[in-house]
Amino acid sequence: MRTPLPRLAAWMVWAALALLTTRAEADPRSTVAAIVGVKAEVPANARTADTLGRQRSGTGVVIDSGGLVLTIGYLILEATSVDLYPAGGKRIPADIVAYDHDTGLGLVRATIPLGVAPIRLGSSKDVAVGEPLLVLSRDGALGGREAKLASRREFAGYWEYLLPDALFTTPPHGEFAGAALIDRSERLVGIGSLLVPDAAASEVDSPGNMFVPTDTLPPVLGDLLALGHRDGPGHPWVGVSAQEHGGHLIVRSVADDGPAATAGVRPGDILVAVGGTPVASLAELYRGMWRLGDPGVTVPLRILRDSRVIELNVPSIDRMHWLRLNQTY
């Protein structure tokens, strides 16, 4: 029986991609050589030490000839030291270059030459849903697996994070933090961020991963290299972590010493409105706060607590000022 042409074409694309993981890692020109391990140390007093841990490890991708490495930002957030581990496992210290909360991306730079060719940046806009991709990671040993783009859609994270066009892939890859999403032309189109239960569609049982598109990097790369962050005031931040449940937004926690905690917001509160506008999703909550102005603006929150409606005025701040950041960025 003959194999249908679309299925055969997809198999041929994946076969070509799979060759990447079997190339000699000693070849500094290979795509695999640009995939490096990332290990970071975070002090005990860091704001994110309890939630993200003090020893963090994942993957980074070399994106220029000077040893600039792109990774997921939470690996290096508030870190005091970062080391890179290219093929062969040799430890190479790195300087923290930048962190961008809006995209979730981070940049570090090797302090000595890595001696590998950088990977080319691609565009996720060229990748169709259902198209075969390759996920590569080096959290310890090199890992690689076939994946496909399951969906692309908005993603709202409980840490006041909103990504308008996130990439979702299946099946899940366990070593996802900073993992490289590679297209059929051996270009980098995404950086691994999360393990998710609903990659195919919201609330549809389909385990997979969420990737940050590399398209988000070029517009802010100049700022990140020059300043360590994007230029401008950023978004107002109040330090509330909420989850969507049954059409309601329920506060799961508030940041220690953050604006929401200081203003009296408590875990278990139901967020009803921002600035008088009803909200029922994380995206509505964030857009409602961000429309009010720059960090420092007062955010009027209406909450439901024990069947009582309470109005609270929360003076927002810039999240970067609340974090205890390494002075390298």
N, C-alpha and C positions, 0 to 999 in steps of 0.2 A: 504494500500500500504506500502511495507517495505522500510525503509530508507536505501539508499545505504551505504555500509560499510565505505568508506572513509569519507563521510559526517558525519556519526554517530561517527566515531573515533574522528574527529575534534571537534564535539560538546562535547564529553566526556572530551577531553583535556581542552576545555574552561570551562566546568562546574567545573572541579577540580581547575582551576586557580581562578575562580570567588569566590570560597569559601574563598580565602584570604581576600577579602574585607568585609566579613561578620563575621570574627573571632572577638572575644572580643579584643579591642585594649589594654586592661589592661594586656594582656598576653605578658610578655616581651620576650617570646620565638618565637612569631609569626613573620612572614616576614613583616607584616604590621607595627609592632612596630619599625622596623629598618628604617622606612620612617619618616623623620623629616622635619619640616619647617625651612627655612633659611631666615633671614633678615639681610641686611647689610646697613651700613651708609657710604656714600662717601662724602668727603669734596667738597666745591664749586669750589676749584681750581684744582680738579682732571682733567686729560686730557679727561677722558671718562664721566665726569659728564653730559655734554650736550647731548651726544648720548645715554648713557645707564641709565641716571638718578642718583639722589643722594640717594634715598631710593629704594633698590632693594629687591625683595622677590621671593622665589621659593622653591625648594625642595633639600634635601640632603639625602644620604643613609649611614647608619652606616656600616663600613666595617671591623672594628676590635674591640676587647674587651676593648680597651683603649679609645673609643669615637672618633676614626678617622672617619670623614664624607667626602664622595666623593660627589662633586656637579659640576655644570657647572661653568667654571672659570669666566665668565663675571659677575656673581653675586657678587663675592668678589674682583674683580679687582679694585685696588686703594682704597679699603675700609679701614676705620680706626676702625670700630667695626663690629662684627658679632655676632648674637644671634641665637640659635637653639630652636626649638619648637617641642618637641616630643609629643606623644599622651597625651592628658590632657591639653596641651597648656601652661605648665610652661616654662618660659623663662630661658634658660641656656646660659651664655656667652661662646663664643668660641674664640680660638686663630687661626689666619690665619697661615696655615702651608706652602702652596705652590700654585703656579700658573704655568701652562704649556701652553705656547702659541701654540706649535705645535699640541697638542691634543685638546686644549680648556678646559681641566679639571682643577678643583681646589680642594684643600684639606683644611679642617679646623678640629680642635680638641676641643671637649667639655672640659671646665675647671673643671667640676665636673662629677662624673660618671653618665652615662645615664641609666644604669641598664637594657639595652636591649641586646638581642643577635644580633651579626652582621650578615648581609646577606652574603651568599656565592657568590663569583664571578664565573660567567660562561664564556663561550666562544661563541661569536656570530657566529663563524665559524660552530657551531653545529646547527644553526637555518637555516632552509630552507625557501626560498621565498614562501609565502603563509601560513606559519606556524602561528598558533594562539599564541598571546603573551598578557601580561597584562601590562598596563601603570598605575603606582601609583604615586600620587603627594600629597603634603601636603602644598600647598600655602594657608594657612588658614585651611579650613576643609579638611579632607582626601578625595581625589578623586581617582577614579579608573575606567578604562574602558577597554573593549576588543579591541584588535588591531591585525593586522597581518603584517608580514614583506612583504612590497610591492616591495622593491628592495634594492639592495646594490650596491653602485657605488661611484666613486670619487666625492668629493664636494669641490668646490672652493668658498670661501667667499670674498667679496669685501675688507675686512680688512686685506689683505695679509695673507690669511689662506687657507691651502690646506690639506684636509683629504682624504687619498687614498681609504679608504673603509668605507664610511659612511653608516648607516642603515636608511632606510626610511620606515615609517609605515603609515597605514591608518586604520580607519578614524582619523582625527585630534583630539588631546587632547589639550584643551585650556591652561591648567596650565602646560606647557611643560618645563619650565626652571628648569633644574636639575632633572626632573622626572625620576623615575626608570622604566626601561624596563625589565620585568621579564619573564623568559622562563617557560616551563611546569614543570621543576624540581625545581622551586622557586629560581632560581639563577639569579643574576643581569648580564644582557648582554649589557646594554646600559644606557647612561645618556642623558636626553633630552636637546636639544640645540635650535631648531628652529621650527617655523611653516612654511611649504613650500607649494607651489601650485602644485608641480609636483612630488609627492612621487613615483608614479608607474614608471615613466621614464621622462627623461629630456624633458621639454616643453610639456608634456602630462597633461591635466587638471585632477588632482587627488590630492586634498588637503590632507595634512598629516603632519607628523613631521619628523625631522631629529634627529637621536641619534648618539652620539659618542660611538663606541664600547668599552666595558671595556677591551678588549684584548690590547688596547693601554696603559693601566696603568702599568701592571707588569714590562715591560722592563725599565721603568723610575722611578718606585716607590722608589727605594733606593735613587736615586739622589734627588727626591722631598722631602723625609723625612730628608735627611742630609743637603741639601743646600737650599731648598725652590724653586728650579728650576732644570731643567735638566742640567747635567754637559756639558761643551763645549761651543763654541762661539755662537751657534744659527745661524739663517739665517740673511743675510743682509736685512734691512728694509728701505724703502724710504718714507713711509707715503702717499701713493696715494690710493684712493678708486676709482675703475673703475667698469664699468658694460659692459656686452656683449650686443651688439645691432646690428643686421643686418650684422654679420661678422666682426664688428669693436669693439675695446675696447675704450670706451669713459670715460674720467676722470669725475667723479661726484663731487669729493671734494679732497682737500689735507689737511693733518694734519697741524694745526697751529704750526709754528716754526719747522716743520719737514723738512727733507732733500729735498723732492720734491718741497715744497713751496719755500724754500730758493734758489733752483736752477732755479726757474722760471716756473715750471709746473703749469698750470691753469685749473680750471674746464672748461669742454668743449673741451679740447685738445683730439685728437685721438692718442692713443699709437700705433705706427706702428711696431717698432722693439726694441729689447734689445740686446746690444752688436753686432749689425749687423744682428741678426736673427729675421725674421718677426714673429710677435705674433698676434693671433686673438682671444685668449681666456685667461681667468684669469689664468688657469693652465699653459699655455705656458709662460705667463708673469712671474709668480712666479718661475717656474723652470729655466727660462732664467736668472733671477736675481741671484738665489741661486747657479747656476753653476759657477758664476763668482768668488766666494770665500766667505770669512767670513765677518761679519759686519765690515765696514770701507772701503771695496772695492768700487771703483768708478763704478757706473752703467751707461753706455752710453744708453740714451734713444733717439729714433727717434720719433718725434711727428708730427702730421699734425694739423696746426692751420690756419684757414682762407685761406685754399688752399695752404699754404706754408709749406714746410718740414723744421723742425728745429731740430738740434742736441743739446742735453743737457747732460752734465755730472753731475750725481747726486752722491755725496759722501754718501754712505749708513751708517747706524748706527745699533746698537742693540736696538730693540724696548723697551726692559726692561729698558734701560737707559733714554728713552724719557718719559716713564710713571712716575708718582709721586706715588711711591709705599710705602705701610705701611712697616715699618722696621721689622715686624715679618717675612717677607719673601723677 
